Amino acid sequence: MRVKKIVLAVALIAAVGAQTGTALAEPDTVRIRDLGTLPGGTSSSVGAINDDGVIVGSADVGDRKSHATRWDRSGRITDLGTLAGYESSYATRINNRGVIVGYAATSREEHVRAVRWDRFGRLTELKPLPGDADSKPFGLNADGEVVGISGGGRGYRAVRWNRDGAVTELEGLGGDSWASAINDDGVVAGYSRRANELVSHVIRWAADGRSTDLTPNAEYSGRAEDINDAGTVVGVASPNAMRWDSDGKSTNLGEGQTATQINNRGTIIGYASAYPYRAGMWNSRGEYKALPGLPGEGDFLTAFGINDRDVIVGGSGLRAVRWDRDGRATDLGTLPGGSSSRALIINNAGVIAGDAYDTVSGGYHAVVWR
């Protein structure tokens, strides 16, 4: 089963947040909890959560360094360490077996290396392809397979690491390629360029590594953002949000939009790239619905995560928000005395994690809502 995660490089998306007729859910018993920081640090952040409620992310340890962290269900924090020769590390994915992936980084991330921790916290390096200096993971499935990129002087190449850590190149179109996500059947979504061309094509790799160009006639760049266990890929083929079914059939979800995540029910979340910059959702039939903001929270609205029950989390203005499957918004609140919060990820049990401003330390702390 795919564990929800934050989409890398998501920007704050503006939307109509305070509007007459905003649907609000009834108050419930969900409460915010500060997950704290590591010794010597003042801030922490979340990267992913599994269905057992184990959260991973990173926390600063002082001197401009950060270490990957894991919080168990009780909120106890563990420093996962980093590779020898690398100053920092970040945990970005966790599956339901407790396997974690992320990356180690040198100062200013001049070099990065993909890493994996087993359920006991033991660290393994995921090496790049021969001749490359760097590697970075973007996807993890239930079996512990990892996908991402290997990079060096020859550009970037999409790769897969098996459970034993062996790396294999996923053949692209001859130029740079990236692997964005992998489902539990080992099917991979990503994008690739032809040699000496700038236009990127959306690619799906089968479990055996065979590739299919989903945008063979592309005049403008596209990219895959996510894939579900049915093999449905979502992303963008500029300037349109797109969905590609497992048989290759494409659906245009709307001009000026980007689709960022899809769950196993086929529900998609994303955002518009032009004013009024609405964050919204598409159902499995491709029908779009704008998500409402919280009253009084201004014009900024984000949708960061969705679970398999169609519950969505994000932010409205400076407040973390949860939308139920009917689109009704719940204000998740902030830390005591705090001024801002964001809900970034949600698991299938409805546990939410994100970050919130802590007035004591003056930094943002990882938080959980249960």
TASULJO-V737720 format. One record per residue. N is the residue number from 0. RES is the residue in one small letter. PSI is psi in whole degrees, 0 to 359 (none if undefined). Layout:
n: <N,N>
res: <RES,RES>
psi: <PSI,PSI>
This chain:
n: <0,1,2,3,4,5,6,7,8,9,10,11,12,13,14,15,16,17,18,19,20,21,22,23,24,25,26,27,28,29,30,31,32,33,34,35,36,37,38,39,40,41,42,43,44,45,46,47,48,49,50,51,52,53,54,55,56,57,58,59,60,61,62,63,64,65,66,67,68,69,70,71,72,73,74,75,76,77,78,79,80,81,82,83,84,85,86,87,88,89,90,91,92,93,94,95,96,97,98,99,100,101,102,103,104,105,106,107,108,109,110,111,112,113,114,115,116,117,118,119,120,121,122,123,124,125,126,127,128,129,130,131,132,133,134,135,136,137,138,139,140,141,142,143,144,145,146,147,148,149,150,151,152,153,154,155,156,157,158,159,160,161,162,163,164,165,166,167,168,169,170,171,172,173,174,175,176,177,178,179,180,181,182,183,184,185,186,187,188,189,190,191,192,193,194,195,196,197,198,199,200,201,202,203,204,205,206,207,208,209,210,211,212,213,214,215,216,217,218,219,220,221,222,223,224,225,226,227,228,229,230,231,232,233,234,235,236,237,238,239,240,241,242,243,244,245,246,247,248,249,250,251,252,253,254,255,256,257,258,259,260,261,262,263,264,265,266,267,268,269,270,271,272,273,274,275,276,277,278,279,280,281,282,283,284,285,286,287,288,289,290,291,292,293,294,295,296,297,298,299,300,301,302,303,304,305,306,307,308,309,310,311,312,313,314,315,316,317,318,319,320,321,322,323,324,325,326,327,328,329,330,331,332,333,334,335,336,337,338,339,340,341,342,343,344,345,346,347,348,349,350,351,352,353,354,355,356,357,358,359,360,361,362,363,364,365,366,367,368,369>
res: <m,r,v,k,k,i,v,l,a,v,a,l,i,a,a,v,g,a,q,t,g,t,a,l,a,e,p,d,t,v,r,i,r,d,l,g,t,l,p,g,g,t,s,s,s,v,g,a,i,n,d,d,g,v,i,v,g,s,a,d,v,g,d,r,k,s,h,a,t,r,w,d,r,s,g,r,i,t,d,l,g,t,l,a,g,y,e,s,s,y,a,t,r,i,n,n,r,g,v,i,v,g,y,a,a,t,s,r,e,e,h,v,r,a,v,r,w,d,r,f,g,r,l,t,e,l,k,p,l,p,g,d,a,d,s,k,p,f,g,l,n,a,d,g,e,v,v,g,i,s,g,g,g,r,g,y,r,a,v,r,w,n,r,d,g,a,v,t,e,l,e,g,l,g,g,d,s,w,a,s,a,i,n,d,d,g,v,v,a,g,y,s,r,r,a,n,e,l,v,s,h,v,i,r,w,a,a,d,g,r,s,t,d,l,t,p,n,a,e,y,s,g,r,a,e,d,i,n,d,a,g,t,v,v,g,v,a,s,p,n,a,m,r,w,d,s,d,g,k,s,t,n,l,g,e,g,q,t,a,t,q,i,n,n,r,g,t,i,i,g,y,a,s,a,y,p,y,r,a,g,m,w,n,s,r,g,e,y,k,a,l,p,g,l,p,g,e,g,d,f,l,t,a,f,g,i,n,d,r,d,v,i,v,g,g,s,g,l,r,a,v,r,w,d,r,d,g,r,a,t,d,l,g,t,l,p,g,g,s,s,s,r,a,l,i,i,n,n,a,g,v,i,a,g,d,a,y,d,t,v,s,g,g,y,h,a,v,v,w,r>
psi: <143,132,133,148,169,136,127,143,32,129,161,123,127,144,171,106,321,109,151,134,10,130,120,137,159,145,145,194,11,132,147,143,132,124,355,191,174,159,134,352,168,358,159,161,158,152,323,163,143,179,350,356,11,131,141,158,225,161,143,149,18,165,35,31,150,151,144,143,155,133,124,182,334,355,4,132,141,131,117,355,188,172,151,132,356,137,327,167,158,131,126,342,151,139,181,353,357,6,136,141,158,212,154,151,144,180,132,19,38,327,140,151,126,142,160,137,135,181,344,1,10,132,134,135,135,100,153,178,154,132,348,154,335,158,152,134,149,342,150,135,184,332,357,7,143,142,155,221,152,133,158,209,344,11,202,143,138,137,161,136,130,184,335,357,1,136,140,135,137,112,128,218,10,339,204,148,155,139,118,323,157,140,180,350,2,11,135,141,144,207,159,155,152,156,132,21,153,340,126,140,144,130,142,128,129,169,332,5,352,138,149,126,112,349,62,334,25,132,338,157,148,166,148,134,327,163,141,182,348,355,11,129,141,155,222,140,97,132,28,141,140,154,134,118,171,336,4,352,133,146,125,116,355,139,144,23,160,129,125,329,151,137,183,356,354,8,137,144,158,201,163,146,9,157,136,22,48,134,142,190,154,136,181,344,0,12,131,144,125,141,134,151,176,142,135,5,15,206,13,127,131,147,112,330,156,143,183,2,11,23,131,144,155,219,146,111,237,18,137,143,149,134,128,178,346,1,8,137,140,128,119,352,184,175,154,125,354,165,349,156,158,137,119,329,154,138,180,350,357,6,133,141,154,215,160,151,131,119,337,309,340,18,175,135,145,139,162,144,125,none>
